[in-house]
Amino acid sequence: MKHFRMPAAAAVLLSATLLVTAAQPASAHEPPLRALADRADLRIGTAVDMTALADDTAYRRTTAREFSSLTAENVMKWESVEPQRGTYDWSKADELVRFARAHGQAVRGHTLLWHNQLPAWLTTGVADGSIDAAELRGILHRHITAEVGHFKGRIYQWDVVNEVFNDDGSLRDSLWLQKLGPSYIADAFRWAHAADPKAKLFLNDYNVEGVNAKSTAYYELAKKLRAEKVPVQGFGIQGHLGIQYGFPGDVSENLARFADLGMQTAFTEVDVRMILPADAEKLAKQATYFRGLLDACLGTRSCKSFTVWGFTDKYSWVPGVFTGQGAATPLDEAYAKKPAYTALAEALSEGR
Ligand code: XIL
């Protein structure tokens, strides 16, 4: 569609001729993403790296300027908040919540139950048998109650369970499933709801952008839980894409079926990686992927937030995890806007 760049001289001529005032050099004071998102009644978010937020002024300024929703990239995970059994450390997470409050930003809670980034005391105890199933269930109950309770009234969306299905639609063989059986999912939602009845409670996973075996497993689970009056209100789509894999085809259709259940939806961790080195063609393709997900979100009122998993390549998790890949965020390592940033701004400008 309208994604083209004309030579600067031609642009000046055209705007002068048509008395168009909108054409501005890239350095002009364009509205930040959050201002555009406000007009579209959408929260635009980012994951926040607390070390970068403390140490890097440009990072801090950009976080404040561009986004209306923040997610802790790591500091609300169980290993961070309860590193020793019974000893909580909310300091970093509280810092994030304070920053958000100071800048008029909402906070997504991420995440209460996952198979990764669990404290060692817990995984070791389960592995050596010193924590049995009944005790584990009590530990999970206490964790959810403590964490949701600690942030009560300050989190608008909680990722209650994260990545509980395999790609083939079967439940992940995590310690939760092994020890507690599938009922741990409903329990987690009930306990979270009891601790903060106003927070919207989400399922969250990757590879669920389009309609496929995994997203269908979530759809069936959500339908069943809601029929049983289990308080699950949202479906979170992480959105970790790579341009080498193609764009998932039926994202809008997927969002629509969750909306039909009466649920909210959200893109929770969007990034679009590529095989390095980046070049103009790959960056242009990346921009269409970001825009494709955002357009799908803007296309349904059920979609309340669109969060990128980091906004600058300087701190992205991608190169550390996916060997040879990177350049996955909307700003480069020097905070310069990539085509992906422009694509997000354009989509937001066009609104719902
Ligand atoms: C990642 C963080 O970005 C990394 O810093 C950390 O080392 C590992 O976790 N799905 C999720 C996120 O739900 O919590 C993960 O975040 C990325 C994949």
Residues whose N, C-alpha, C, O or C-beta is under 5 A from the ligand:
A	BS01	XIL	E73 W317
